[in-house]
Amino acid sequence: MRRLFTIFLLIFSHFAKAQDPQYSQYYSTPLLLNPALAGETDCYRVGFNARNQWSRLPGGAFNTASVFVDFNSPALRSGFGVLALHDEIGTPRMSSNELSGYYSFLASVSDQLNFRMGLQGTFVSRGLDYSRLVFEDQFSGIQVAKPTTGDEVRNFANKKYGDFSSGVVMFGEDSYWLGFSAHHLLKPEQGFYKESKLPIKYSLHGGYSFNLKAKGKKKSAGDVMNIIPTFMYKSQGKFDQLDLGLYIIQSPLLLGVWYRGVVVKNDFRVYNQDAVNVQAGVLVNKLTVTYSYDFTISRLSNTNTKGSHELSLIYQFCSDWPPRKKTPSRKIRRLPCPDFQRSLKYKGTF
């Protein structure tokens, strides 16, 4: 079957750096980044993330949306979470729907040597809207001239499969963190009518938090500025990607800037440079709102793609349900990942 959508797929295969949907605000989607980050907050966390990528490209934009809930259980030294994700690609709306469950466990050696280990189980359903495909006999050379095609259209059932992922994070409270994760351990078969195994995606990420306190003042949320350099390197199949960036956080404001690409590489005669991302966020009570924009620096150019937009909403709160022990068996160890809600003190009881 000959279809113009093939052009779109060829473009995508040259410029995509991974086969998974991705967010520039990867620390605003912690469960997608590493299963070990599930439940790494003090209490409960609810998050929503949406990304619109390359909306001006022929064939349509890449749209991704996800929602997650996770919480920490100090008595069990464990974290639990659930995430749902929907991803769409291009005019024919090749889509993926995912539902994942998470478990993590905290092992502490000292204040500055802690480990979180996590597991993720995922169910995936992938589909393609064949009614939106354009065939060769519908195209006049300038525009689509015929509403229907004479080619035989084969309908394929949605692809469904299960998957597992795992990860670990080593961290020191209020200082450093270094994490590693491996997604798609089962290498699931994802092709609609031809074999196409999903490669394992490996990622290494970390950072360090420099806390600058105003002289002569007690440490409080508004008096401390956090400067946090971070990185993330990930590899999947033949593709890899490096994110380098910096957060500046002084509650209630957050600013950030990142570079995404691998300068020294040249894949398929296209330099492996993707985008420069800028972020801005604000904390309103217990709700964090962050917006980011990607400036495309690859040969696709920002003029042709109109860049990428991303929005995240994260709400953190504490509750006495389910019942918690008033005094946890050990002190809660908190990762120093970029999060300007960590200075908030929960006034209730654990």
Buried (B, 14 or more C-beta within 10 A) or exposed (E): EEBBBEEBBEBBEBBBBBBBBBBBBBBBBBBBBBBBBBBBBBBBBBBBBBBBBBBBBEBBBBBBBBBBBBBBBBBEBBBBBBBEBBBBBBBBBBBBBBEBBBBBBBEBEEEEEBBBBBBBBBEBEBBBEBEEBBBEEBBEEEEEEEEEBEBEEEEEEEBEBEBBBBBBBBBBBBBBBBBBBBBBBBEBEBEBEEEEEBBBBBBBBBBBBEBEEEEEEEEEBEBBBBBBEBBBBBBBEEBBBBBBBBBBBBBBEBEBBBBBBBEEBEBEEEBBBBBBBBBEBBBEEEBBBBBBBBBBBBEBEBEEBBBBBBBBBBBBBBEEEEEBEEEBEEEBBBBBBBBBBBBBEEEEEB
